[in-house]
Amino acid sequence: MSSSLIHMSANEWRVIVVRAWREGSQVRVRLLAEGDGKRSWVVSGTAEALAVVQTLLEELDAADETPPATPG
């Protein structure tokens, strides 16, 4: 797999931090997305974590469909 650096504008990326740990017999996952503190989730298990990540990536995908604002 080859990789190259690509310049990305602010509308093309999001910071998503994922932390996971074992709590008893289950996996707990904390997800943080850039923005205010309201964009933070603690979920149980991978299915719930994947649902949050999917939503965040869909937001990014939708932002890609929005034409860039023209400077005024």
Sequence and secondary structure as in RCSB ss.txt:
>XXXX:A:sequence
MSSSLIHMSANEWRVIVVRAWREGSQVRVRLLAEGDGKRSWVVSGTAEALAVVQTLLEELDAADETPPATPG
>XXXX:A:secstr
         GGG   EEEEEEEETTEEEEEEEESSSTTSEEEEESHHHHHHHHHHHHHHHHHHHHS      
